[in-house]
Amino acid sequence: MPRGWYMVEVKVRSTLSFLRAKLYYHFGKGFSEEQTYKLPLTSGKLTKKVIFFPDIPSALRFDPCEEQAEFTIEHLRLCKLTSSKAKQLMTKKAGSLKLEDLQRTYSACFEHLPLAGSYQQWIERAEKPLFGDLTRLSELTEEFESSPLISVVMPVYNVPERFLREAIESVRKQVYSNWELCIADDCSTEPYIQSVLREYAELDSRIKVVFREENGHISHASNSALELATGQYIALLDHDDMLAPHALFAVVDALNKQPELEFIYSDEDFTDEEGHRLRPHFKSQWNPELLNAHNYITHLAVAKLDLVNRIGNFRPGFEGAQDYDLFLRITHELPADKIGHIPHVLYHWRAIEGSTAAGADAKNYATIAGLKALSEVHSGQRDTAVKHGTLENFYRVTYPVPEKAPLVSLMIPTRNGLDIIKPCVDSILDKTQYSNYEILIIDNQSDDPETLKWFSEVSQKRNVRVLSYDHPFNYSLINNFAASQANGEILALVNNDVEVISPDWLDEMVSLAVRDETGCVGAKLYYPDGDIQHAGVILGLGGYAAHAHRGLPGDHPGYFNRASVRQNLSAVTGACLVVRKDIFHEVGGLESAFTVAYNDVDFCLKVQAAGYSNVYTPYAELYHHESKTRGFDDTPEKQARFEQEKRLLAERWGSLLENDPFYNPNLTRSNEHFSIAV
């Protein structure tokens, strides 16, 4: 087989609904995980994927699954493609991108399909015990103190009859019965639409239908459906999607427990045309920076009707992103304590051809409308700009650095290690485009002559100072000492083993740190080989805290692209952390009891508890040669200290470690890759 592009076609029928297949190849040195293509399969369904062989492969190996299963390989074929055809096929799935980005983004489209059987296992283990007994749930509705009318709003236009019926039936099958379904047909041309809607309106008095006399597109149609609504709350349903039978029960249960909520959203998943459930999206609790990056809320979304009316309902001109526009305006209207997240899958997207759920490229106009909506919501903020992000259908809000750029004090503790500290400082001096900063090198008892000589030389630079800290190593106390000597309005904790990649790293971090609501800002860090070392900190991983997406390839988008977009998190690493000096002193600096480990996590949680929001940004990029200076915890003394610091973190922040608001209880705590907890 010659080198080049191929289309691999696979169809496997199995006792598993989903299979994690792999196609291995090698060029004479044996099979390895580095030379493999992942092929997430649905049993009985043909899967196609574009692949590339950079050389003539010596051998191929196909693994249909990684779990025990019975299977039949019904089809397995490789078809040679021209490079232009390969690009055309990848562009169709991944969107219009530059060629050098296309294959990576195309491959990422296959990443979020569930691991073989894992989502099905989760449904059996976690969902069915809670919501599987519908009779019991129906009885529990009688115990609700409040049973508000929920108006389900559904615009309709030329949807296939089967999907329309399934959408309506998913509402009729709700175990919570106090609902009304408000349907607006947007002058559909398919003759069966009116007959189906009239049939259901006669069948169930809770179903209201209006037939628009002209096609006005989805915003006008949604507003026509809203005019039928008389409930206290509205829930949004697309005409080809489905509610889980327990969806409205879970919503009303949440409202009874937190009656102050005015806007609620849930987790969701996708269904294919055969009805198989796949790609669950287990979401963060309210995350304003993540919503600025994309519409992570999507479905199921429920809001107070009077709130929706007050902000102007759906707005024509935002078709394709009309929900995103509505959510942005709602969340800018409400305080955080009136926005709630239900960590259960209550909504099933239909991933069919032409649906937004099938891929961002399916409705490219939605991206433009989303950019317009986000721009308008930020239009009152001086010098704030909104532009397309690095991924299709994602955005980046750029905040201004003050006209008089604040002085930033970069605090870098070190002891000897000239081969580490010098590249770190040189990279800052050579690459950082932000000009108003000072470097404070905190010398913690260095005795290497070459290092001491370099200290003397580098301190001659106008913006570099070397401070002596002649006490035993304590990361927290060293940085607290440096903060007391810093002249800057903004402090940056910087490890001596990082190296700058992006010249605007400090501009990005400062632009976020100067915002009133922002506390700590963390960067995206890479191992020297380019893999992700840090993309934020998730509480509870490994029992305590760990770095999100650690070990994934540097250009991997992460779980639902979360490694690639700005977002709020509970904590970020102190290896590169920026914070205003007044906040640093307000919370008492770093805690001395955390000599080495978890001092950054504890500090971030103190900042969060003081009412500030911590932010991870992928737009500040640095390499991190982790632990090269202080070494590893490989002695009994170091291990004992580490265990003590873990216990202290658990004592102080145990409830947060058990339930990080920016993670999801349905995701594992055993690794950093947002896998399903099974």
N, C-alpha and C positions, 0 to 999 in steps of 0.2 A: 504494500500500500504506500503510495507516494506521500510525502509531506504535504500539509495544507489543511484546508477546511473540509469538514464532513458534517452531515446531519446524521445523528444516531437516533434510530427509532426503536422503541422498546414497548412491548406489551406483555405483562406478566399477570396471570390470574393466581390468586393466593388466598389462603385462609386468613391472612392479614388484610385489613382494608387499605393500609398504607405501607409502603415498603421503602426502605432506604437502600437503594441500589447504588453500585459504583462500577465504573468502567476504568480499570487500571491499564496502564501502558508503560513500556520501558524501551530503552534504546541500547540494551545489551548489558545493563548493570543490575537487573532484577527489579521486581515490583517494590514500590514504596508509596506511602500515603501522599507524598509530595506530587506524584505523577498519577493523578486520578481525577475523574470527572464524577461529581455527585449527580445522581439521577433519582430524585424523589418520585415515586410511582404511586398511582392509585390502582388498586387491583382491577383488572379487566379493561383498563383505559390505556389507549396508545399515548405514549409520551415522546415528544421530539425535542432534541436539544442540539444546538450548533456547538461543535468542538473543533479544536485545532491541534494538529500534530506538527511540532516544529522540525521534526526529523522523521525518517522512516522508522516506524516502531518495529522492534524485534518480536514483540509478543503483546497480546491483549488478554485481559482477564475480566470476565463479567461476574460480579457478585450480585445476585438478585435481591438479597436482603441480609441483614445482620442479626436478625432474631430467628429463633426456631419457628419454622412454618412449613406448610406444604405449598408447593407452587408448581405452575406449569409456565414455561416460557413459550408464549404463543407467537411472538414476533421479535426478531432481533436483527437489525440491518444497519449498515453504515453506507451512506450515499455521498459521493464526492461532490463538493460544491465549489464554484468559483468564488473568489474573494468578494466580488461585487454582490453575488447572491447571498453569501454569508452575512455581509454587512446589512443588506436589505432585511433579512430575517431577524437579525439581532435588533436592528433599529425599530422594527415593528413591535417588539416586545419591550425593549428598554427605553424607547423614546429617541428623539433626535439628539445625538451626542457626537462629540469629536471621536474619531476612530480610536485614539489611544485610550479613551475612557470607556468605549462602547462594550468591549468584551467583559470588563470587570463589572459594569453595571448590569449587563445582560445576565452574567452568572449569579449576581445577587438576587435576581428575580426568582431563582430557584431555592434561595437559602431559607425562606420563611415557611416553606411547606413543612408539616410536622414530621418529626422523626417517626420511623416505622412503628405504628401502634401506640406511640407515647400519648398522643392526644386522646385516642380511644381509651387508653388505660386511665387517663385523667377523668374522662367522662364517667367511666364506671366507678372510679374510686372517690372522686370529689363532687361531681355534679349530681349523680343519681341519688346518693344518700340524702342530699338536701332537697332536691326538687323532683325526684322520680315518682313519688307517691302523690299524684294530682288530687286524689280524693281527700287526702289529709290536708293538703294546701288549701283546698276549697273550704274545708271546715275551719281552718285557721283564719280565713278572711273574716269570719264572723266575730273574731276576737279583736279586730282592729278598732281602736278608739275613734279613728277618723277614716272614713271611706270615701275619699273625694272622687268626683267624676273625672275620668281621664279621657280627653278628646284625642283620638288617634287621627292625625292629619296625613292624608295620602293623595297627592296629585297623580293623575293617570294619563298616559298617552301611548296608544298603540303598542301596549305590552302584549307578549304572547298570552293567549287565554289561559294556558295551564299555570303560568307564573302568577297571573292576576288572581286566579281562584285560590292558589296556595297562599298568597299574601293575605287575602280576605279571610280565608279559613284560619290562618294563624292568629288572627284577632278574635274570631269567634270561639276559638279553642282556649282562650285565656281562662285560667282558674279564678282570676279576679273578674267579677262580672259587671262592675259599675264603670262601664266604658261606653263611648260612642265612636263610631268610625265615620270620619268626615272625608268624603271623597269628592274631588273635583276632576271631571274629565275635561281635558284641554282640547276639546273639539277633535277627538280621535277620528281617523279616517277608516279604521278597521270596523266593519259593521257589527262584529260580535261584542265590542266593548260596551255599547249601550245596553244590549240585551242582558249581558252578564251582570252589569251594575243594577239594572232594574230588577232583575231576578233576586239579587241579594237584598235590595232595599225592601222588597215585598216579603222576603223570608224572615228578616230580622229588623225589628223596629229601631234598633240602636244604630242602624246603618243609614246615613244620610248621604244623598248624592246630589250634586249640582252639575249640569251639563253646560259648559261654556259655549257661547255661540261663535267664538273665534279663537284661533290658536294664539295664545299669548306667551307660551313657554313656561318654564317650571316656576318662576317666581310669581307670576300672575296666577297660575293654577294653584299654587300653594296658598296664596292669599284668599282665593275663592273658597278653598277648603277651610281655611281659618275662619271665614265668615259664618260657617255652619257650626263652629265650635261653641259649646256652652259650658264646658268643663272648667274646673279650677286650674287644671294643668293640661298641656298638650304634649303628645308624644309623636315623633316624626317617623314615618314609615315609607320607604320607597315602594313603588308599585310592583317590583319583581323580587322583593326581599321578604323575610319572614321574622316574626317575633317568636322567641321561645315561649312555650305555653305558660311558663311561670314568670314571664317578663313583667307584667303589670303588678303581679303579686309582690315581686321583689322591690319594685318602685314604691308601692304604697307602704310596704313594710319599712323601707328606709325613711319615708316621710313621717311615719308614726314615731320612729325613733329620733328623728331630727326634723321637727316641724318647721324649723327656721329655713330649711333649704328651699331655694327658688329655682335652681338649675341642677340637674342630675344627669350623669352619663354613666354608661356601663361598659363592660368588656364585650367583645364581639368575636365572631368567627366568619368563615366563608363556606359556602356550599357550592359544589359543582353542579352540572346539569342533572347528574344522577342522584343528587341529594346527599352526597358524602360530605361530612363536616371536616374542615381542614383549616389550617393557618389561624389558630386562635390569636387574638391580639389582647394580651393581658396588660392593662394600662397603668400608668402612674395616677396617683391622686392629682388634684388640681395643680397644673404645671404651666404657669403663664409663659415662661420662656419657650417651652416646647410648643405651645400653641402659636407663638410667633413664628416658629419654623415650619409648621404645617398643621393641618386639621387632624390632630391625633384623637380628638373627641369623637367625631363621626357619629356612630350609633351604639346603643340606643340613647337618644337625647330627649330629655323631658324638661319642660320649663313652665313656669306660671304663665297662664294666658294673658293676664293683665300686664305682665312684664314685657311679653312679646309685642303686645299692642302698643305699649308705651314707647318702645324704641323704634317703632315703625314697621313691624312685620318683615316680610321678605322684600328685598329691593330689586326691582327690574334693573337689568344691566349687570347683574352679578351671576347670571345663569352658569351653572357648572360648579360654582363655588358659593351658591346661595346659602347653604347651611353654614359654611365657614364664616361668611360675612355676618350671619345672624349670631353665631357663637362668639365672635370677636366683640360684637356690640353688646351682647348680654354680659359677658365676663368683664368688660370694661365698666359696666354699670354696677356690678355687684361686688361687695366685699368677699374675701376668700371664704369666710365661714358660712356663706350662703350657697356655695358651690360644692356639690357632693359627687363622689364616685362610688359606684357599686361594683365590687370586684367579682362579678359573675357574668357569664356569657348569656346575654339576654337578647341578642340580635344576630341573625344569620344573613350576611351579604350573599347575593347571588353572583358568583364569578362566572359570568357568561360573556360571550363576544359582544363588544361594544359597551359593556358596563365599566364604570370607574373602578369597580372591584377587580376587574380583569387585568388592570395595569394602568399606570399613569398616562401612557400614550393613547389610551382609548378615548379620552376626552381632553385633548390638548388645550382647548379653550378654557378649561377649568383652571389651568395653571395661571393664565393671564388674568382671569377674573379674581382668583385668590390673591394675586399680587396687588390688584386694584383695591380689594377689600382691606388688606393689611396696610396698604399705604394710607388709605383714608382714616383708619383708626389711629394711626400715628401722625397724622397731618398736623396736629396741634403742638407737636413736640419740636422745638427749634433744631434745625440742622440734622434731624433724624431722617435717614433714608432707608428705603426698602428695595431689595433687589432679589433676583433669582439666586437660590443657593447652588451648591455644587451638585445636588441631585435633582432629577426631574420632579416637579410638583412640590419643591421645597423652597423655603425663602430664608433670607438673612436680613435682619434689621441692624443697620449700622448706626450706633449712637455717637454723638460728637465728643471729642476730648475738649475740655474748656479752652476758650481762646488763649488764656494764660495757662499753659499746660502745667499741672501740678508736679512738684518735685517728687520723684519716686526713689525711695531708698531700697536698693537691692541688698539684702542681708545674706551673706554666704559664709556659714561656719566651715572651718577646715582645720585639719591637723596634718601637717606635712602633705604628702600626696601631690607633689608638683605636677606629675603627669596627668592628674585629674583636674586640679584647680586652674592650672594655666589655660588648657583648652576651653574650660568653662568661661573664664573671664575674657579670653581673647574673642570667643564667639559673640559675647555680649557687646564688646567694644566694636567689633568689626561688622556685625550684622544688624544691630538694633537701630531702627530708624527713628524711634522716639528719642528725643535729644535731652530732655530735662530729667536726668537720673544721676544718682550717685551710687557707687558700689562700695559697700562696707564688707571687707573681708575680716572675719572674726577669727583670729589666730588662737586656737585652743591648744597651747603648749607644744607648738611645733619645735623640733630640734634638728631637723635636717638642714645642713648648711646651704644646699642649693635652693631649698624652699625659702629659707630666710633671706637669701640673697635676692630672690625674685620678689619677695615682699617689699624689700627696700626699693627695687627698681620700679615696680608697678605703682607704688604709692606716690611716685612723682607725677603721675597723671593727675590732671586737675580734678577729676570726678571719682577718684579712687582713694579710699582710706583703709588702712590696716589697723584694726583694734585688737588689743591683747586681752584675752580672757584666760587668766592663769588659775583655773580651777578644774576639778575633774569633769569629764564630759557629761553634760546634761543638755540635750538638744533644746529643751524648753527654756532653761535659764540662759543659755547662750543667746537665743533669739530675743528674750526679754531684755537682756543687757544691750543687745544691738539696737533694739527699738528705743531704748532710753538715750542712745547716742545719735539716733537718726535725725536728720534735718527735714526729711520729706514729709509731706502731708499724707503720702501713701507709702505703705510698707509692702515689700515683696519678700516672702520666704523663698529662698533659692538654694537648692542643694549644690554642693561643689562638683557634682558629677553629672550636671546637665549641660547640653550644648544647644544653642539656638538654631532653629531651622528656618522659621518664617520671620523675615525682617520686621513685620508689623505686629509681632507677638505682644509687645508691651502696649502699643496703641490699643489693640483689641482689649486687653485685660483692664487697662486704665479706663477706657470708655465705659466699661461695665461697672467698675468699682466706684466711680464717682456718682453713680445714680443713687438717689436717696434710699431706695428700697434694697439695694444690693449689699450683701455682706462679703463673703469670701468668693474669689474668682479663681478657678482652677484651669490649667492648660491641658492639652492633649499631649501625652508623652509616649515616646517610642523606645523600644529596645534598640541597641545599635544595629541589629539585623533588619529593622524596619517594622517588626511586629508591634502591636499595641501594648504598652506597659500600663497606661492609665487613661481611662476615658470617664473619669468620675469615680466616686466611692459609693458602694452599695452597702448599707448596714445589714448585718445578720449573715452575710456570706461567710461560710466557715465558722459560724457561730458568733462572729464579732463584726468584722468589716473587711472588705476586699475591693480591689479595683475592677470596675466594670469592663468587660470585653477583653481582659488581659490575655495576651497570647494569640489573639486573632491577627490575621494579616493587616498591615497598616492601612490599607485602602478598603478593608471590609466595612460595610455600612453599619454593621451591628444589628441588634434586635430591632426590627422595624425602624432601621436607620438611626438608632439612638446614639451610636458612636460618632455619627457624622453631623449632628446638629446641636445647637446650643440648647440647654435645658437647665431647669432647677434641679438640684440634688441636695441631699442632706449634708454631704461632705465632699471635699476634694482633697487631693494630696498636698502635703506641705512641701513636696519637692519643688513645686513652682506654684505659689499661692500669693495672690495680691489682695490687700485689704486696706481700707482707710485707717490711718493711725488712731483717729478718735474712737473707732469701733474696737480696735485692738486693746486700747486702754479701758474702754467701757466694760469689757468682759473680763478684764484682769490679765490679759495676755495668755501665754501658754501655761499650762499647769505643770509645776515642777515635779509632781509625782509621776508624770509620764516622762521618764528619762530618755527613752529611745523610741518606743512604739506608741502609736495611737494618740500622740499629742496633737497631731493635726486633726484627727477625727473629733477628739474632745473639744478642741478649739472651735471647729466648725459648728458643732452642736450647741456650744455656748452662744455663738453668734446667731444661730437660727432661733434659739430660745429667747434671745433678746429682741426678736421681731424682724430680723433681716433675712433676705433670701440668698442662698448660696447658688452659684452659677458655674456650670462646666461649659467651656467653649472649645470646639475643635479647631478654631481659627487661630489659636496660639499654639504653635507646634515646636517641641523641643525633643532632643534625644535625652534619655536618662540611663546612665550606666549604674544601675541600681546596686547599692550596698558595697560599692567598690572601696570606699574609704573606711567605713566602720566595720566591714566584714559581716559575717553571718552569725546567727545565734547558735553557735556550735559548741559552746562550753556549758557545763552545768550552771555556772553563775549567770551567764547570759540567758539561758533557758528559764531559770528561776525568775529572773527579772521580767522576762517577756510574759510569763504566766501571771505574775503579779499585776502587770499593766493590763492584761486582758481582764482579770478579775475586777480591777478598778473601773474599767470601761463599762463592764456589765452592771456593776453596782450603781453607777451614775446614770446610765442611759439604757437600762435593760428593756424598757417598754418599746423604745425606738428600735433597738437591735432586733426585736421580735417582729416589728412591723414598720419597715421603712416606708414612709408615705410616697416615696418616689420610685418604689419597686412595685411588686404585686405579690400577694400571698400565694398565688397559684404558680409562681415561678420558684425554681429550686434555690436552695441555699448552699448547695454542694459544689457549685462551680460559678464562674463569672460570666457565663455566656447566655443567661436568660433562658435556660432550658425549662421545659415544663416539669413541675414537681410531680413525680409518679412514684 
